[in-house]
Amino acid sequence: MSGLIPPDGGRVVFDGHDVTGWPPHRVTRRGLVRTFQIARGFPRLSVLENLLLYGAAQPGETLWRALLGTRAARERERVLVRRAWDVAARLNLTPLLNAPASALSGGQKKLLELGRALMTDPQLIMLDEPIAGVSPTLAAEIARHLQALRGGGMTFLVIEHHLDVIARLCDPVVVMADGKHLAEGRFADIAADERVQAAYLGRRAVTG
């Protein structure tokens, strides 16, 4: 869906546009962005620099504007710096803005991953196991941030195996098993579904 892996079949339609086979940067510009289970980034760059790299509509990426340093390019850079500070403040990363990304803990790297996604001005963020390998304290903090962003109108597609996080964040819930759609609905109904229980918890052995 994000364009990272070329599809070998089917179609991806987002916001009324067929984005099948588009490269990742073009999909991102359309408003569809993803995060990774293993947080990525540029370890030697600071948190601020990592955020700025993902800022949308950067005129400085054009060679002649970068060389000339036009007024429009400078103003856009100022806007992106302000946005990066706002994103960092929202995710409690402000004290770490000048720290290299390599110095962050696993949970802080997950927050930076989310911050980079927010810098792209997304319509939909796809989160791949946003709390995998994160301490319980930071996992709860990440969940709170996601709830607040959702409350502000942000849309998420979350892939996650921690049921407590799914119960807290996701509605509707879609269950996949063996690559197929198994069930869909509210968490309470999904959790009570015998097919889901059998697929993920197994069936009780019958002896006698």
Helices and strands as residue ranges (DSSP letters): E 13-14, E 17-18, H 24-30, E 32-34, H 47-53, G 59-61, H 63-68, H 71-90, G 94-96, G 101-103, H 106-119, E 124-128, H 136-151, E 155-159, H 163-169, E 173-177, E 180-185, H 187-191, H 194-201
